[in-house]
């Protein structure tokens, strides 16, 4: 049973100290579900009836408050959505109307409804230790519906309100730190954590003597500000998600409406938006990456081996990024091997520099001192884990593993970062293939949260548990995939890329293809993504997929030409319409996901979605992709059942 958030009141002299607490540590946030709102109502009754001079509202250690309990949102009706918004407005409105000053003492993470509660107070203090302050709602296909769109623009300038409510969520849910919150004018006092509550209590008593005077926000350039904001939203979501547009309309309306009228507008809008497909897909996606991925149902159950030293074979871009991540997160010795000493020397310097970014000089020097390497396997004998990230050729990788087996201990785990090759084939000629598994990282390694843990035919449970545990130590979200060409993410992306290339090969201008795919809400135009990945890499992966599935992954003359630095080849002038491209892309992706599930590459559609969300940056409002395919009826049309109904091998 989930912990219940309560509002607990203690009297400190003439001040009511209200603590938001669910009885758990900081790892279990205080959400506002129905029970929490009932507790808030009881606290308000006590505050309204008491003889207090002021009130301070704070959170449990390291956590002020998160927002509404998202687990209560799936399959919600419009009527229930409106009721939920109205309940929040009424309760927080009573807080705002108390006859004495109220101070929100933001002592830790403050998100969504927690920010809205704070905005209903007379003033706000914030601890300098706070690193997570945000309205994540637009990221989830929603908007702050407990007064946030109305009160924040009344407190700070409109461009600041747009930044916090709209722009930051669309930048992968960017958070504010305490100093940012104070600089924007949301917090009135930036205080050190040591005496934070005591100083907030003192500030509340100051307000009882002399209320704060604030200048009115400047709306003189509002027309230009909102025009630019809508253009920026167009660039980000291309009209595919309504939430940011609705949020902008509500923020802009705050210039003219009373707070009460603004409340009503929020209620009407949330009644339309929350039950809608984008919000429901976003809620599904949020639960995948914030709940399911952290406690994955298919996590290996064996005891992992302890990893105290890591070897990396390869000194290229991916190898360096992976090594830097290992160094920064594990703080264990790292040994590098490549065929040329100058490559190794350059890699060692680069790895140390990457790992030491934004660290103090002594810590950065310490980490850099842990990296060594050369052109031989000297230093690999006592490694607990060795990962190869050499050129994507099966023969080369098999040779590396054979050389490693002659050097490392019998219990050393061997991993590969291959993006498409068979891990089983790589390990086939080893004496101990059971210690081999895939650890497929995504580029850029430091930013993309996904790790595909690949189970080869002989991979032992201990091997899988070890690479999974290391992935979690690296702060990645692993998914377990069977050894199949392209695994999950690259297989789906390559199938989509082939459809896109087909449109180009039939004379559709690249810009029109980009526009069609972007209309789905993808985070990046296909042409831009191709340059970021590298046309040669993309073509290489397509060749591997063609070897495995030639009918579905024909070679692409256009992609081959681009990889060679030439203009894309047109084989026939028969341009596709935007609608045709979108339909072709979705049908191809649906077909490939269905095949992945039929083959048992992953056990559930949720794993495919987790992969696309965390490994390819697909938008939450598509729910990865299977939620969207189910919502629009494409799954039923193509297969006679939804993808969510499938377990590995067949419909459930």
C-alpha positions in Angstrom: 0.0 0.0 0.0 1.3 3.4 -0.9 2.2 5.7 2.0 -0.4 8.4 2.7 0.6 12.1 2.9 -0.5 14.0 6.0 -0.4 17.6 7.0 0.7 17.7 10.6 0.5 20.9 12.7 2.8 21.8 15.6 2.6 25.1 17.5 5.9 27.1 17.8 5.0 30.1 19.9 2.4 32.0 17.9 3.3 30.3 14.6 1.7 27.1 13.2 4.3 24.8 11.8 2.7 22.6 9.2 4.8 19.6 8.0 3.8 17.6 4.9 4.9 14.1 5.7 4.1 10.5 4.6 6.2 8.8 7.3 8.7 7.6 4.7 12.2 8.7 3.8 13.1 11.1 1.0 13.1 8.3 -1.6 9.3 8.1 -1.3 7.8 11.4 -2.3 4.8 13.0 -0.7 2.1 13.0 -3.3 -1.4 14.6 -3.0 -4.0 11.9 -3.5 -7.5 12.0 -2.1 -6.4 11.0 1.4 -3.8 13.8 1.4 -6.3 16.4 0.3 -8.6 15.3 3.2 -5.7 15.7 5.6 -5.0 19.2 4.1 -8.7 20.1 4.7 -8.5 19.0 8.4 -5.3 21.1 8.8 -7.0 24.1 7.2 -9.9 23.8 9.6 -7.5 23.9 12.5 -5.6 26.9 11.1 -8.8 28.8 10.4 -10.0 28.1 14.0 -6.7 28.9 15.7 -5.3 32.1 17.1 -2.0 32.0 15.1 -0.1 35.1 14.1 1.4 33.2 11.1 1.9 29.8 9.6 5.0 28.0 8.0 4.5 25.0 5.8 7.4 22.7 5.1 8.2 19.2 4.1 9.8 16.1 5.6 13.6 16.0 5.3 14.9 16.6 1.7 11.4 16.7 0.2 8.8 19.5 0.3 6.1 18.0 -1.8 5.4 16.5 -5.2 2.2 17.0 -7.1 -1.0 15.1 -7.5 -0.9 11.4 -7.2 -0.6 10.4 -10.9 -1.7 6.8 -10.1 -5.3 8.2 -9.7 -5.3 9.6 -13.3 -5.5 6.6 -15.7 -8.9 6.3 -17.4 -10.2 9.3 -15.6 -13.5 10.8 -16.8 -13.8 14.5 -17.7 -16.2 15.0 -14.7 -13.7 13.5 -12.3 -10.9 15.6 -13.7 -12.9 18.8 -13.2 -13.8 17.7 -9.6 -10.1 17.0 -8.8 -9.0 20.5 -10.1 -11.9 22.2 -8.2 -11.0 20.4 -5.0 -7.4 21.6 -5.2 -8.6 25.2 -6.0 -11.0 25.2 -3.0 -8.4 23.9 -0.5 -5.5 26.0 -1.7 -7.8 29.0 -2.0 -8.6 28.6 1.7 -4.9 28.6 2.4 -4.5 31.8 0.4 -7.4 33.4 2.2 -6.1 32.8 5.8 -6.2 36.0 7.9 -2.5 35.8 8.8 0.7 35.5 6.7 1.8 32.0 5.4 5.3 31.0 4.4 6.1 28.0 2.3 9.5 26.8 3.6 10.7 24.8 0.6 13.3 22.6 2.2 13.7 20.0 -0.6 12.3 18.8 -3.9 9.2 20.7 -4.8 7.3 19.6 -7.9 3.9 20.2 -9.5 1.2 20.5 -6.9 3.8 21.2 -4.3 4.8 24.4 -6.2 1.1 25.3 -6.5 0.7 24.9 -2.8 3.7 27.2 -2.2 2.3 29.8 -4.6 -0.9 30.1 -2.6 1.2 31.1 0.5 1.9 34.8 1.2 5.7 34.2 0.7 8.3 31.5 0.1 11.7 30.7 1.5 13.9 28.1 -0.1 16.9 26.1 1.1 20.1 26.6 -0.9 20.4 22.8 -1.0 17.2 22.4 -3.2 18.1 21.0 -6.6 14.7 20.0 -7.9 12.0 22.6 -8.4 9.7 22.4 -11.4 6.3 22.2 -13.0 6.6 18.9 -14.9 3.0 18.8 -16.0 3.5 19.9 -19.7 6.1 17.2 -20.0 3.3 14.8 -19.0 0.8 16.2 -21.5 -1.0 18.3 -18.8 -0.6 21.7 -17.2 -0.6 22.9 -13.6 -4.3 22.9 -12.8 -4.4 23.9 -9.1 -3.8 27.5 -9.8 -0.2 27.4 -11.1 -1.0 29.0 -14.5 -2.8 31.9 -12.7 -0.6 32.6 -9.7 2.9 32.3 -11.1 2.4 35.0 -13.8 0.9 37.3 -11.2 4.1 36.8 -9.1 6.8 37.0 -11.7 7.1 38.4 -15.2 5.2 36.5 -17.9 8.4 35.2 -19.7 9.6 33.7 -16.4 6.2 32.0 -15.9 6.4 30.6 -19.5 9.9 29.3 -18.8 8.9 27.4 -15.7 5.5 26.1 -16.9 6.1 25.5 -20.6 9.7 25.8 -21.8 11.6 23.8 -19.1 9.2 20.8 -19.3 9.7 20.7 -23.0 13.5 20.6 -22.5 13.3 17.0 -21.1 11.7 18.3 -17.9 14.5 20.7 -16.9 14.6 21.5 -13.2 15.4 24.7 -11.3 17.9 24.9 -8.4 17.3 27.0 -5.4 19.3 30.0 -6.6 17.3 30.0 -9.9 14.0 30.0 -7.9 15.2 33.0 -5.9 16.6 34.8 -9.0 13.2 34.5 -10.8 11.4 36.0 -7.8 9.5 32.9 -6.9 11.2 32.6 -3.6 11.5 35.6 -1.4 14.4 34.4 0.8 17.3 32.0 -0.1 18.4 30.5 3.2 21.1 28.0 4.2 19.9 24.6 5.3 21.3 24.6 8.8 18.8 26.9 10.5 16.3 26.8 7.6 13.1 26.1 9.5 14.0 28.5 12.4 14.8 31.3 10.0 11.6 30.7 8.0 9.6 30.9 11.3 11.3 34.2 12.0 10.5 35.4 8.5 6.8 34.6 9.0 6.7 36.7 12.2 8.4 39.6 10.3 5.5 39.3 7.8 3.0 39.5 10.6 4.5 42.9 11.5 5.1 44.2 8.0 3.7 42.5 4.8 6.0 42.2 1.8 5.7 44.8 -0.9 6.1 43.4 -4.4 6.2 45.2 -7.8 3.5 44.2 -10.3 4.9 42.1 -13.2 5.5 43.9 -16.4 3.1 42.8 -19.1 3.9 45.6 -21.5 5.5 43.3 -24.1 3.1 40.4 -23.6 2.0 40.2 -27.3 5.6 39.6 -28.5 6.5 37.3 -25.6 3.6 35.0 -26.2 4.0 35.0 -30.0 7.6 33.9 -29.6 6.6 31.3 -27.0 4.1 29.7 -29.4 6.7 29.6 -32.2 9.0 27.8 -29.8 6.3 25.3 -28.9 5.6 24.7 -32.6 9.3 24.0 -33.1 9.2 21.5 -30.1 6.0 19.5 -30.6 4.8 20.6 -34.1 1.2 20.7 -33.0 1.2 17.1 -31.9 0.5 17.8 -28.2 -2.1 20.3 -27.0 -0.8 20.8 -23.4 1.8 23.5 -24.0 -0.6 25.5 -26.1 -3.3 25.3 -23.5 -0.8 26.3 -20.8 0.2 29.4 -22.8 -3.4 30.4 -23.3 -4.0 30.1 -19.5 -0.9 32.0 -18.6 -1.8 34.8 -21.0 -5.3 34.9 -19.7 -4.0 35.6 -16.2 -3.3 39.2 -17.3 -7.1 39.8 -17.6 -9.0 37.3 -15.4 -9.6 37.3 -11.7 -8.0 34.5 -9.9 -11.4 32.8 -9.5 -12.2 33.1 -13.2 -8.7 31.7 -13.9 -9.5 28.7 -11.6 -12.6 28.0 -13.6 -10.7 28.2 -16.9 -8.1 25.7 -15.5 -11.0 23.3 -14.5 -12.6 23.5 -17.9 -9.3 22.8 -19.7 -8.2 20.0 -17.5 -11.6 18.3 -18.0 -10.8 18.2 -21.8 -7.1 17.4 -21.5 -6.6 14.9 -18.7 -8.8 12.1 -20.2 -7.4 12.8 -23.7 -5.0 10.4 -25.5 -1.8 12.5 -25.1 -2.2 12.9 -21.3 -3.1 9.3 -20.8 -0.2 8.2 -22.9 2.1 10.5 -20.9 0.9 9.1 -17.6 1.5 5.6 -18.9 5.0 6.6 -20.0 5.8 8.3 -16.7 4.8 5.2 -14.8 7.1 3.1 -17.0 10.2 5.2 -16.5 9.7 6.4 -12.9 8.1 3.3 -11.4 8.4 0.2 -13.5 11.9 0.8 -14.7 13.2 1.3 -11.2 11.7 -1.9 -10.0 11.7 -3.8 -13.2 9.6 -7.0 -13.1 12.2 -8.9 -15.2 15.3 -7.8 -13.3 17.7 -10.8 -12.8 17.4 -12.3 -9.4 20.8 -13.9 -9.0 23.4 -12.2 -6.7 25.7 -9.9 -8.8 29.4 -10.1 -8.6 31.3 -7.1 -7.0 33.0 -5.0 -9.6 36.2 -3.3 -8.3 38.1 -2.9 -11.6 36.9 -2.4 -15.2 38.7 -2.9 -18.5 37.6 -1.2 -21.7 38.8 -2.5 -25.1 38.7 0.4 -27.6 39.6 4.0 -27.5 37.0 5.5 -29.8 34.2 7.9 -29.0 31.8 5.4 -27.5 34.5 3.7 -25.6 35.6 7.0 -24.1 32.1 8.0 -23.1 31.5 4.6 -21.5 34.8 4.6 -19.6 34.2 8.2 -18.3 30.8 7.1 -17.0 32.3 4.0 -15.3 35.0 6.2 -13.7 32.6 8.9 -12.5 30.0 6.6 -11.1 32.0 3.6 -9.8 35.2 5.4 -8.9 37.2 2.2 -9.6 40.4 1.7 -11.6 39.8 1.7 -15.4 42.3 0.1 -17.8 42.1 1.0 -21.6 43.5 -1.0 -24.5 43.7 0.1 -28.2 46.0 -0.8 -31.1 48.0 2.5 -31.1 49.6 4.1 -28.0 48.7 7.7 -29.2 45.0 6.7 -29.3 45.3 5.3 -25.8 47.1 8.4 -24.4 44.5 10.7 -26.0 41.7 8.5 -24.7 43.1 8.5 -21.1 43.3 12.3 -21.1 39.8 12.6 -22.6 38.2 10.1 -20.1 39.7 11.9 -17.1 38.6 15.3 -18.4 35.0 14.0 -19.0 34.8 12.3 -15.7 36.1 15.4 -13.9 33.7 17.9 -15.4 32.1 20.1 -12.7 34.0 18.4 -9.9 36.5 20.2 -7.6 40.1 19.9 -8.7 41.3 17.3 -6.1 38.4 14.9 -6.9 39.0 15.4 -10.7 42.7 14.6 -10.2 41.9 11.5 -8.2 39.5 10.2 -10.8 42.0 10.8 -13.6 44.7 8.9 -11.7 42.6 5.8 -11.8 42.8 5.5 -15.6 45.7 3.6 -17.3 46.2 1.7 -20.5 48.3 0.6 -23.4 48.4 -1.5 -26.6 48.6 -4.8 -24.7 46.3 -6.5 -22.2 48.6 -5.6 -19.3 46.5 -4.6 -16.3 43.5 -6.6 -17.4 44.3 -9.8 -15.5 42.5 -8.6 -12.3 39.5 -6.9 -13.9 36.1 -8.0 -12.6 34.3 -6.7 -15.8 35.7 -6.0 -19.3 33.6 -4.3 -21.9 34.6 -4.2 -25.6 33.6 -1.2 -27.8 35.7 -1.8 -30.9 34.8 -1.7 -34.5 31.4 -3.2 -35.3 32.6 -6.4 -37.1 31.9 -9.8 -35.7 35.3 -11.2 -36.5 37.1 -8.3 -34.7 34.9 -8.7 -31.7 35.4 -12.5 -31.5 39.1 -12.0 -31.7 39.0 -9.5 -28.8 37.0 -11.9 -26.7 39.4 -14.8 -27.5 42.4 -12.6 -26.5 40.6 -11.5 -23.3 39.8 -15.1 -22.3 43.5 -15.9 -22.3 44.2 -13.0 -19.9 41.4 -12.4 -17.5 40.3 -14.4 -14.5 37.8 -17.2 -15.0 35.1 -15.2 -13.1 35.6 -11.9 -15.0 32.4 -10.8 -16.8 32.9 -10.0 -20.5 30.5 -7.5 -22.1 30.0 -6.0 -25.5 28.5 -2.7 -26.5 27.5 -4.0 -29.9 24.4 -2.2 -31.4 23.3 -5.0 -33.8 25.5 -8.0 -33.8 24.8 -11.4 -32.2 26.3 -11.6 -28.7 25.8 -15.4 -28.9 28.0 -15.6 -32.1 30.7 -13.5 -30.4 30.9 -15.9 -27.4 30.4 -19.2 -29.4 34.1 -20.2 -29.5 34.9 -19.3 -25.9 35.6 -21.9 -23.2 33.2 -20.0 -20.9 30.5 -18.3 -23.0 28.2 -18.1 -19.9 30.1 -15.1 -18.7 29.3 -13.0 -21.8 26.4 -10.5 -22.1 25.6 -7.4 -24.0 25.7 -3.9 -22.4 24.3 -1.7 -25.2 24.6 2.0 -24.3 23.1 4.8 -26.3 24.7 8.0 -27.6 25.4 10.4 -25.9 26.2 8.0 -23.1 26.1 10.5 -20.3 22.6 11.7 -21.2 20.6 8.7 -22.5 19.3 6.7 -19.5 18.7 3.4 -21.3 20.9 0.3 -21.0 19.9 -2.8 -23.1 21.1 -5.8 -21.1 21.4 -8.5 -23.8 21.0 -12.2 -22.8 23.0 -14.5 -25.1 22.1 -18.2 -25.4 24.7 -19.1 -22.8 24.6 -16.0 -20.5 24.5 -17.1 -16.9 22.1 -15.5 -14.4 25.1 -14.2 -12.4 26.5 -12.5 -15.5 23.2 -10.8 -16.3 22.7 -9.8 -12.6 26.2 -8.3 -12.6 25.8 -6.2 -15.7 22.3 -5.1 -14.6 23.6 -4.1 -11.2 26.5 -2.2 -12.8 24.0 -0.5 -15.1 22.0 0.7 -12.0 25.2 2.0 -10.4 25.8 4.0 -13.6 22.3 5.4 -13.0 21.0 3.8 -16.1 17.6 2.1 -16.5 18.2 -1.4 -17.8 15.8 -3.5 -19.8 16.5 -7.2 -20.4 16.4 -8.2 -24.1 17.1 -11.5 -25.8 19.9 -11.7 -28.3 18.3 -10.8 -31.6 19.5 -8.6 -34.5 19.3 -4.9 -33.5 17.9 -5.9 -30.1 14.9 -3.5 -29.5 15.6 0.2 -30.1 17.9 0.0 -33.1 15.6 -2.6 -34.7 12.6 -0.3 -34.4 14.5 2.8 -35.4 16.1 1.1 -38.4 12.8 -0.2 -39.7 11.4 3.4 -39.4 14.6 4.8 -41.1 14.1 2.4 -44.0 10.5 3.7 -44.6 11.8 7.3 -44.5 14.6 6.5 -47.0 12.0 4.8 -49.2 10.1 8.1 -49.4 13.3 10.0 -50.3 14.2 7.4 -52.9 10.8 8.0 -54.5 11.4 11.7 -54.9 9.9 13.1 -51.7 11.9 16.2 -50.7 13.9 15.6 -47.5 12.2 18.7 -45.8 8.7 17.2 -46.5 9.8 13.9 -45.1 11.1 15.6 -42.0 7.9 17.6 -41.6 5.8 14.5 -41.9 7.7 12.6 -39.2 8.0 15.6 -36.9 4.2 16.0 -37.1 4.1 12.9 -34.8 5.9 15.0 -32.2 9.3 13.4 -32.6 12.1 15.3 -30.8 14.3 15.6 -33.8 14.0 15.7 -37.6 15.1 12.4 -39.3 17.7 14.2 -41.4 19.2 15.9 -38.2 19.1 12.6 -36.3 20.8 10.8 -39.2 23.7 13.3 -39.1 23.9 13.0 -35.3 24.1 9.2 -35.4 26.3 9.3 -38.5 25.1 8.1 -41.9 27.8 5.4 -42.1 26.8 4.0 -38.7 23.1 4.0 -39.7 23.9 2.3 -43.0 26.1 -0.3 -41.2 23.2 -1.1 -38.9 20.8 -1.4 -41.8 23.2 -3.8 -43.5 23.3 -6.0 -40.4 19.5 -5.9 -40.2 19.3 -6.7 -44.0 21.5 -9.8 -43.4 18.9 -11.0 -40.8 15.6 -9.9 -42.3 16.2 -9.0 -46.0 12.5 -8.7 -46.8 11.8 -6.0 -44.2 15.1 -4.3 -44.3 16.1 -3.9 -47.9 19.4 -2.0 -48.5 18.9 1.7 -49.2 20.6 3.3 -52.2 19.7 6.7 -50.7 21.3 6.0 -47.4 24.4 4.4 -49.0 24.8 7.6 -51.1 24.5 9.8 -48.0 27.0 7.6 -46.1 29.4 8.1 -49.0 29.0 11.9 -48.8 26.8 12.1 -52.0 23.2 13.3 -52.6 20.5 10.8 -51.9 19.6 8.6 -54.8 16.1 8.8 -56.3 15.1 5.5 -57.9 11.6 6.6 -59.0 9.7 9.8 -59.0 6.6 9.0 -57.0 6.6 11.4 -54.0 4.7 10.4 -50.9 2.2 12.7 -49.2 2.6 13.7 -45.5 -0.3 11.4 -44.6 1.2 8.5 -46.5 4.6 8.9 -44.8 3.0 9.0 -41.3 0.9 6.0 -42.0 3.8 4.0 -43.5 6.0 4.9 -40.6 3.4 3.9 -38.0 2.5 0.6 -39.8 6.2 -0.3 -40.1 6.9 0.4 -36.4 3.7 -1.5 -35.4 4.7 -4.5 -37.5 8.3 -4.6 -36.1 7.1 -4.2 -32.5 4.6 -7.0 -33.0 7.4 -9.2 -34.4 9.6 -8.4 -31.4 6.9 -9.5 -29.0 6.0 -12.6 -31.1 9.7 -13.6 -31.0 10.0 -12.9 -27.3 12.9 -10.5 -27.7 11.2 -8.7 -24.8 8.3 -10.0 -22.8 6.0 -7.0 -22.9 5.2 -3.9 -25.0 6.1 -1.9 -22.0 9.7 -2.8 -22.5 9.6 -1.6 -26.1 8.2 1.7 -24.9 10.7 2.1 -22.1 13.5 1.5 -24.7 12.2 4.2 -27.1 11.5 6.7 -24.3 14.9 6.3 -22.6 17.1 5.2 -25.5 15.7 7.3 -28.4 14.0 10.2 -26.6 10.6 9.5 -28.1 7.9 11.8 -26.6 6.0 10.9 -23.5 2.7 11.9 -25.1 3.0 9.0 -27.6 3.6 6.7 -24.6 6.7 5.5 -26.3 4.8 4.2 -29.3 2.6 1.2 -28.5 0.2 3.2 -26.4 -0.4 5.5 -29.4 -0.7 2.6 -31.9 -3.3 1.1 -29.6 -5.1 4.4 -29.1 -5.5 5.1 -32.8 -6.8 1.6 -33.5 -3.8 0.7 -35.7 -2.9 -2.4 -33.6 -6.4 -3.8 -33.8 -6.6 -3.1 -37.5 -3.3 -4.8 -38.3 -3.3 -7.7 -35.8 -6.8 -8.0 -34.3 -5.6 -7.1 -30.8 -3.7 -4.4 -29.0 0.0 -4.5 -28.4 -0.5 -4.0 -24.7 -2.4 -7.3 -24.6 0.6 -9.2 -25.9 3.0 -11.2 -23.7 6.1 -12.8 -25.2 5.0 -14.9 -28.1 1.3 -14.3 -28.4 -1.7 -12.2 -27.3 -2.4 -12.5 -23.6 
